[in-house]
Amino acid sequence: MIEEIKERCNSRLNLIKILSNKKWDLDLNTLGNLYKSLIGSILDYSFPCLSSLTETNIKRLEVIQNSAVRSILKLRYDTPSYILHNEAYNKLKLLTVSNRLFELSERYVRAGQSHSVPLTVRLVEENNKGFESRYIEYPTPLFILF
């Protein structure tokens, strides 16, 4: 599954690299929207599958995202990743792949709670029960929501 997602993202990455060339003269907003619609949509719609991936596979997807951001923002290949991620967020409003998956997970649980989806409600209740009797210094993402 990860290979298929990577293949789709890579083919669309090539299109973004072509369109970010100077001769097309597209602005950052347009290129950012192209990224979100061509590659970001694949990640968003694959979210239920991607949330169970290992950290290594998520890093592989972040490599594709980093390539797109470097191409769009005309950054050098040796730009440190923390600068790359900061620029991507500030100029294109892009989260890293892992942060985007976390955000989608939060939305999914929140929507399940607000619409009273029985399984989600039960999972959150069980999660909260397990933490009520202990001192929690670092709460889990489910616990933070409620």
Contacts in CASP RR format, 6 or more apart in sequence:
PFRMAT RR
TARGET T0000
AUTHOR 0000-0000-0000
METHOD contacts of the structure
MODEL  1
MIEEIKERCNSRLNLIKILSNKKWDLDLNTLGNLYKSLIGSILDYSFPCL
SSLTETNIKRLEVIQNSAVRSILKLRYDTPSYILHNEAYNKLKLLTVSNR
LFELSERYVRAGQSHSVPLTVRLVEENNKGFESRYIEYPTPLFILF
1 49 0 8 1.000
2 53 0 8 1.000
2 57 0 8 1.000
2 60 0 8 1.000
5 42 0 8 1.000
5 43 0 8 1.000
5 46 0 8 1.000
5 49 0 8 1.000
5 50 0 8 1.000
5 61 0 8 1.000
6 60 0 8 1.000
6 61 0 8 1.000
6 64 0 8 1.000
8 42 0 8 1.000
9 39 0 8 1.000
9 42 0 8 1.000
9 43 0 8 1.000
9 61 0 8 1.000
9 64 0 8 1.000
10 64 0 8 1.000
12 38 0 8 1.000
12 39 0 8 1.000
12 42 0 8 1.000
13 39 0 8 1.000
13 64 0 8 1.000
13 67 0 8 1.000
13 68 0 8 1.000
13 71 0 8 1.000
15 34 0 8 1.000
15 38 0 8 1.000
16 31 0 8 1.000
16 34 0 8 1.000
16 35 0 8 1.000
16 38 0 8 1.000
16 39 0 8 1.000
16 68 0 8 1.000
16 71 0 8 1.000
16 72 0 8 1.000
17 67 0 8 1.000
17 68 0 8 1.000
17 71 0 8 1.000
18 24 0 8 1.000
19 26 0 8 1.000
19 31 0 8 1.000
19 34 0 8 1.000
20 26 0 8 1.000
20 31 0 8 1.000
20 71 0 8 1.000
20 72 0 8 1.000
20 74 0 8 1.000
26 34 0 8 1.000
28 72 0 8 1.000
28 73 0 8 1.000
28 91 0 8 1.000
28 92 0 8 1.000
31 72 0 8 1.000
31 92 0 8 1.000
32 72 0 8 1.000
32 92 0 8 1.000
32 94 0 8 1.000
35 68 0 8 1.000
35 69 0 8 1.000
35 72 0 8 1.000
35 92 0 8 1.000
35 94 0 8 1.000
36 94 0 8 1.000
39 64 0 8 1.000
39 65 0 8 1.000
39 68 0 8 1.000
40 100 0 8 1.000
43 50 0 8 1.000
43 61 0 8 1.000
43 97 0 8 1.000
43 100 0 8 1.000
43 101 0 8 1.000
44 100 0 8 1.000
44 104 0 8 1.000
47 101 0 8 1.000
47 104 0 8 1.000
47 105 0 8 1.000
47 108 0 8 1.000
50 58 0 8 1.000
50 61 0 8 1.000
50 101 0 8 1.000
51 101 0 8 1.000
51 104 0 8 1.000
51 105 0 8 1.000
55 98 0 8 1.000
58 97 0 8 1.000
58 98 0 8 1.000
58 101 0 8 1.000
61 97 0 8 1.000
62 96 0 8 1.000
62 97 0 8 1.000
62 98 0 8 1.000
65 88 0 8 1.000
65 94 0 8 1.000
65 96 0 8 1.000
65 97 0 8 1.000
66 81 0 8 1.000
66 84 0 8 1.000
69 75 0 8 1.000
69 84 0 8 1.000
69 87 0 8 1.000
69 88 0 8 1.000
69 92 0 8 1.000
69 94 0 8 1.000
70 76 0 8 1.000
70 77 0 8 1.000
70 79 0 8 1.000
70 84 0 8 1.000
72 92 0 8 1.000
73 87 0 8 1.000
73 88 0 8 1.000
73 91 0 8 1.000
73 92 0 8 1.000
75 83 0 8 1.000
75 84 0 8 1.000
75 87 0 8 1.000
85 96 0 8 1.000
88 94 0 8 1.000
88 96 0 8 1.000
89 95 0 8 1.000
95 103 0 8 1.000
102 141 0 8 1.000
105 141 0 8 1.000
106 141 0 8 1.000
106 145 0 8 1.000
109 120 0 8 1.000
109 124 0 8 1.000
109 141 0 8 1.000
109 142 0 8 1.000
109 145 0 8 1.000
110 145 0 8 1.000
111 117 0 8 1.000
112 120 0 8 1.000
112 121 0 8 1.000
113 120 0 8 1.000
113 121 0 8 1.000
113 124 0 8 1.000
113 145 0 8 1.000
113 146 0 8 1.000
123 142 0 8 1.000
124 142 0 8 1.000
124 145 0 8 1.000
124 146 0 8 1.000
127 140 0 8 1.000
127 142 0 8 1.000
127 143 0 8 1.000
128 142 0 8 1.000
128 143 0 8 1.000
128 146 0 8 1.000
131 139 0 8 1.000
131 140 0 8 1.000
131 143 0 8 1.000
136 143 0 8 1.000
END
